[in-house]
Amino acid sequence: MKKLALHWKIIIGMVLGIIFGFIMNGIDGGKDIVTNWISPFGTIFINLLKLIAVPLILASLIKGISDLKDISKIKSMGLRTIGIYMTTTLIAVIIGLAIVNVVKPGNGMPQDTLEKIKLKYENDAGVTDRIAQASAQKDAGPLQALVDIFPSNIFKAFADASMLQVIFFALFVGICLLLIGEKKAKPLVNFFDSLNEVVMKMVDLIMLFAPYAVFALLANVIIAFDDTEILVKLLYYALCVVGGLISMIIVYLVLVSVIAKKSPIWFLKELSPAQLLAFSTSSSAATLPVTMERVEEHLGVDKEVSGFVLPVGATVNMDGTSLYQGIAAVFIMQVLWPEGLTFTNQLVIIGTAVLASIGSAAVPSAGIVMLVIVLESVGFPAELLPIGIALIFAVDRPLDMGRTVVNVTGDATVSMLVAKSLDKLHEPQPKEWDDHYDEVK
């Protein structure tokens, strides 16, 4: 009998997790069972993925840079990568603003629903924490983002999983390996090559646990929804975000078809385990090892391209988050500050959302922190800010899951486009966890 494909196993795990979560929601003590006995397995899975993210970035990027044999190629690849990322982010924000201005989900919001949301979430720790984080980020100097790229202690950067700092260090080491000559560089290059293979094998082994982990993750997400009435009232807003995210996926598929000359259906099929994992974890950073494995082995992107483009994308490419920020900002203004919805302010939203996406952390709900900055950039009244964030807070997690899928799909798309432009796109060569098992069993 043919072995069931990984993406089908993950989908089954997700569906069963959602059903189990709803069942537990209706049982006395069900939430405690999920929280204490099911959810930890999802946390273990995410921790394992985060564990290998830094060594994978380090090994693949250093090996990739050293394989280029030419420093000028680094500049070429970097400029193409950043240029395409900025372009897709701009497209995402424009799509989001177009949808929210046509549908106008914030018009006619019932006053009693607004009062209920205000009462429930305005002083919620999650809301106040994100406003405080945004304030701290905004108060930093204009060049703080640049300063943060350069680590003073690389081991601290590893421990904190500071992606841009790890990428800088890997680039620095890779360039220096080119400059000391092939003979002297070879032992270290071989080490990182072996490390990359080991970490990729770790990804294969960890993914054997994925169907069970997404069951735990989705069950935990479902039990967090304790007010379905508010979710229904925010349905139009949520549908706007979902419609925008689907539109952005279509944009990626067109780019893959037209520029990379690959079948969109094939692209989705090969990338689907990473997309499903992104949906379950709501974290581009946690999904990064799987994204790299799928892009290299199943989409055929050379390591020197994927090792650079994907880690950079997990940090600076937040198309889904930027699209969401455009829709969320206008929605909040439609409800609470309609007089602020001028054409100029919407242009400011476009510019701020594109720039804010660069600094958006690749972790769950980081988009809300960036949303606060976007709203403040158009002069949104400070006294209404907690109410505005509370307004969308109830549905942020499920929408965060969707926009993480778009972020990961965007990373994979750009890696294919850059690889195609550099003639670094080859026939896929998938590997299985047990390729060499017969040799050691």
WODATA-V833681 format. One line per field, one symbol per residue. ss: DSSP state (2 for helix, 1 for strand, 0 for the rest). psi: psi as a letter, one per 30 degrees, with the letter a starting at -180 (. if undefined). A space follows every 50 residues. Layout:
ss=???
psi=???
This chain:
ss=00000222222222222222222220000222222222222222222222 22222222222222222200222222222222222222222222222222 22200000002222222222200022222222222222200002222000 00022222220022222222222222222002222222222222222222 22222220022222222222222000022222202222222222222222 22222222000002222222222222222220022222222222222200 10222222222222220022222222222222222202220022222222 22222222000000022222222222200002222222222220022222 22222222222222222222200010000000000022220
psi=kkkkleeeeeeeeeeeeeeeeeeffgkkgeeeeeeffeefeeeeeeeeee efeeeeeeeeeeeeefffgjeffeeeeeeeeeeeeeeeeeeeeeeeeeef feeiffkgkkeeeeeeeeeefegkeeeeeeeeeeeeeefllfgeeeeffj kfjfeeeeefhjeeeeeeeeeeeeeeeeffleeffeeeeeeeeeeeeeee eeeeeefffeeeefeeeeeeeeffjgifeeeefgeeeeeeeeeeeeeeee eeeeeeeeefhlkeeeeeeefeeeeeeeeefgjeeefeeeeeeeeefffg kkefeefeeeeeefefjheeeeeeeeeeeeeeeeefifffileeeeeeee eeeeeffegkkhlkgfeeeeeeeeeffggkkeffeeeeeeefeegeeeee eefeeeeeeeeeeeeeeeeefghgjakkikklfgegefff.
